[in-house]
Amino acid sequence: MSHNPEVKMQSELAPAVQADIIADIARCIKATNSLTILTHQQPDGDAVGSSLGLRLALVKLGKQVQVACPNPVPDKYQFLPEAETILTEVSGQPQVVVAVDADNWSRLGGLEAVIQDANTTILIDHHATNAGGADLDYIDPTAAASAVQIYHLLLALDVVPDADIATCLYCGLATDTGFFTFENTTPEALWIAAELVAAGANPHQIAQQVATRLSLAAAILRGRALASLQTAADGRLVYATLTPRDFALAGADQADTEGIIDTLKSVAGAEVMVLFKADSSGCCHISLRSPSLDVARIAAQLGGGGHQAAAGAEVAGSLPTVTVKVINSIQQALNGKA
């Protein structure tokens, strides 16, 4: 496959402001024999794909690498190369830990203590609300996905992506951009996607595995969410709720909610979309989307974070109480925006 040299040059240039930290992380990795990669709970395609892509690259460099996530890899991402190597617990006493796609330490769930005990910590994330806190922070809100940041890091490590690495990173990039339909689909994202396809990623197969197929449980859960749909603020706000009973009747879990919030974006006239997901522990998981309102600010007020157009939070409390609190907060924000 031939490339336009100018496009290839662009795709190989990390943002200038981040070049120094990328170089520092590359030097740290090269000087380390063993690393542990962590990613956030309820992992999405970017969390899984970026972590696996980095792991495969470091193994090519002769490193010993383990990847851990608080939750098992969702079924839809089990097709990714070596997805079975992702652990739910960390073995040993890691000295160098790389956190990927975690917008704050609490998102690491029970693995947060691993960060506290490590000698050296590295953070690679693209959420604008991330305040950092590692020894080496590579936070780039302009990156469409953490997979983009991993791609730039691999260039600094002189690792040429093979088909397996490309598949993992493409999955991360494609899922975080809604398969290149979301607002964060930048020229850089498309350039890197082209490089990954040239390296062996198969867009059709990845889309078939991730975007166009639902398990029966996920399909039933999506139906229950849509059946709960309500509006507020004269239709500018659309929200849906899922209770523990919904999950039980569908035979689903939190991983099966992925994609539901994006379905709500298709409702005409809606400016803000919210999905409330209650669990049996008394916690409510909230996903927010908006093309015009800064939902990251709202999520931050709730103890969460994310991007201006896509954010989330976890709030302790009953579903009705949390729903009223969040809906009122969003309505106030919309009134201020009007």
Salt bridges, closest charged atoms under 4 A:
GLU12 OE2 - LYS8 NZ 3.38
ASP24 OD1 - ARG27 NH2 2.32
ASP44 OD1 - HIS40 NE2 3.53
ASP46 OD2 - HIS126 NE2 3.48
GLU82 OE1 - ARG55 NH1 2.38
ASP101 OD2 - HIS40 NE2 3.09
ASP101 OD1 - HIS126 NE2 3.28
ASP103 OD1 - ARG107 NE 3.30
ASP125 OD1 - HIS127 ND1 2.61
ASP158 OD2 - LYS30 NZ 3.99
ASP162 OD2 - LYS60 NZ 3.96
ASP176 OD2 - HIS126 NE2 3.17
GLU188 OE2 - HIS152 NE2 2.70
GLU195 OE2 - HIS3 ND1 3.84
GLU195 OE1 - LYS8 NZ 3.23
ASP246 OD1 - ARG224 NE 2.54
ASP262 OD1 - LYS265 NZ 3.99
ASP262 OD1 - ARG289 NE 3.52
GLU271 OE2 - ARG236 NE 2.86
GLU271 OE1 - LYS337 NZ 2.98
ASP279 OD2 - HIS285 NE2 2.90
GLU314 OE2 - HIS285 ND1 3.49
